[in-house]
Amino acid sequence: MDLTGRLSVVRFGVSEEKTEDLRQRMEALNIHERDIEEKFIRSSGRGGQKVNKTSTCVYLKHLPTGIEVKWMTERSQTLNRFFARRELVSRMERLSGQVTDEDLEIKKLRRKKSKRKKRAGLKYHRADL
């Protein structure tokens, strides 16, 4: 805990709003930094000399549940730390039965696809829809 009594979250290279949102989601799921094992390993793929020389890939393991996350999409270690934590929180939300942002996006895309299919059926007078 920090001096204000709130759970402290590691500083990341993202906006305060995104960091605060992550902190609130972690608090809601009762995820603490002390429960997370964090390792840094060498990334692979694009990024050239930067990813070959530095350990930008982040490996997180939530000790109470055993959920593991490996994140290496960004060239920056701090951004990968943020995105790995966000992915960990999403997986925990999914396990607890909460609706995640990804679930809402998938639902929206399915609705749009269904609507397109329906319109195509009306356009070509297909009765099988």
VODOTI-841035 format. One record per atom (N, C-alpha, C): x, y, z. Coordinates in pm, whole numbers, plus 50000, padded with zeros to 5 digits. Last residue first. Layout:
BEGIN
XYZ ...
% end
This chain:
BEGIN
466734822045499 467154829445618 465944831145702 465734810745269 466334801845369 466844809045493 464854827445072 463894823845175 464504815445286 466214855344916 466444841644961 465514838745078 466324879444773 465064872144791 465284857544829 468514895344776 468474884944673 467274875744688 467934912544988 468324918044859 468164907744748 467474895745201 466374904045151 466684909245011 470034885045232 468904876245201 467724884045146 471464907545303 471804900745178 470664891545136 470284912745552 470124922345442 470424915945307 471204890245693 469764892445676 469504901945560 473934894645692 473394882545630 471904884145601 474074918345839 474534917945700 473944906145625 473144908646087 472384919046017 472764919545869 475174891046152 473814886046136 472964895946057 477284908946176 477344898446075 475954892846047 476444924146396 476644930546266 476644920246153 476434904246595 475194911246561 475294917646423 479154897946601 478174887646563 476854893946522 480204922246693 480554917346560 479584906646511 479084922846953 478774933446858 479054928846715 480324900647068 478864900947057 478434911346953 482964909247063 482584897346986 481074897146965 482774930947241 483194933147103 482784921347014 482094917847478 481174927647421 481484930247274 484414902647516 483134895947497 482104905247433 486274923047557 486404914347441 485104907147411 485434933147801 485354941647683 485454933447555 483574906947972 484754915047946 484534923747823 481384898148223 481474901348081 482654910748061 482274872648461 481964886448426 482114888348275 483074847648542 481764848948478 481384863148443 485584842948630 484594846148733 483204848348674 486944839748391 486784828248481 485714830648586 486884866048297 486224855548220 485974843248308 488484878348490 487084882248476 486294871448402 490914865848435 490294863848566 488814867448561 491384875748178 491224861248198 490564858248331 491634903048237 490574898348148 490324883448166 493934902748400 492654907148457 491504902248370 495814894648207 495594886648327 494244889948390 495684916448033 495274903247986 494994893948104 496774936048201 495414937648149 494864924348099 499334925948236 498434927048351 496984928348306 500234928547972 500194915248035 499264915348156 500144956147935 499244947647856 499144933547915 502164964248121 500784968948132 499824959548061 504414951148020 503984948548158 502524952648176 504604962647767 504304948447778 503854944647918 505354988447844 504064986247779 503654971647787 507874982747953 506834988548038 505454986847976 509344972747736 509044964047848 507904969547934 508574978547397 508864984347528 508454974647639 507634967347172 509094967847186 509514972847323 504824944547214 505424957847205 506944956947219 504184917647246 503814924347122 504494937847104 504464898647449 505664903947384 505354911547256 503464881147733 503144892147643 504414897847584 501884855347893 503154858947831 502834869447725 500414844048188 500304852948074 501704856048024 498704819448380 499964824548325 499684832948201 497164811248684 496984816548548 498294822848503 497164802548944 498044795648850 497904800448707 495834814149157 495054806749057 495904798848959 497884825049326 496724817949382 495954809449281 499824836349133 500134824949219 498904817849277 499844843948811 499054847048930 499134834949022 502594852648631 501874841048685 501164845548811 503874866748334 503214868448463 502554855448503 506464877948143 505784865648183 505194868148321 507274898647876 506864897948016 506084885048039 509974908347673 508844899247691 508554897947840 512334922347673 511094929947668 509854921247688 515364922847738 514314913547781 512984920947787 517384931347453 516744934547580 515644924547611 518344922247208 519294925547314 518654927747451 516194917847039 517194907347052 518124909647171 514714940847036 514144929247106 515164918047122 516664957546900 516064961347027 515534949147103 517224946446652 518244945846756 517654948846894 513824939046565 515254939846535 516154938746655 511184937246557 511734946846652 513234948146638 509484905446534 509854918646485 510374927646595 510684876746719 509894883146615 510404896846579 510834875747078 511194870646946 510354878246845 512354886347388 511264885147292 511764878547165 513654873047687 513904878647554 512714876147463 511824880547989 512604871747903 512774878247767 511064885948320 511334892448192 512254883448112 508384878248543 509714875448488 509834882648355 506504878848837 506804885548711 508234882548669 503784867549012 505194864748985 505484870348847 501504882549221 501904880849081 503404878449075 500814889449472 500354876249427 500804873149284 501574915449502 502374905449574 501994891149533 499574929149369 500894928049306 501744917249373 496394912649383 497424921149443 498744918849372 493074911549307 494394907749258 495394917749315 490284914249344 491154911249458 492504905449411 488734924249150 488954909749146 489874904949259 488844951049215 487544944449212 487684929249214 491574956349179 490994956949313 489684949449319 491744954348901 492514945148984 491954944849127 490114975548824 489724961848785 490464951548870 491624996648929 490274994148980 489804980048946 493964994548773 494044993348919 492674989948978 492934999648518 493534986648548 493584984348698 492155026348556 491155016248519 491675002248551 494665037848605 493655038048710 492565027648683 495845034348354 496455028448473 495445027448586 494135049748198 494255035348172 494865028148291 494575074948314 493225069248310 493285054148290 497275080048272 496815077948409 495435071348411 498555062647981 497905073848048 497455070048189 501665043847999 500345046747943 499715057948025 503965030648093 504075041147993 502765044047924 503325026248447 503485021448310 503575033248216 504005018248784 503865028548681 504155022648544 502114994448972 503364998248908 503085008748801 499945004549225 500124997649098 501385003049035 499015000849561 499875007149463 500004998349340 495955005749716 496894995949662 497725002749555 495855033549944 495375026149827 496415015849786 496955048850138 496175037350181 495625029150066 498655068650073 497245072350077 496365060750121 501155056550059 500865065450172 499395069150183 500375022949940 501125035449939 500685044150056 500844988250000 500005000050000 500885012450000 
% end
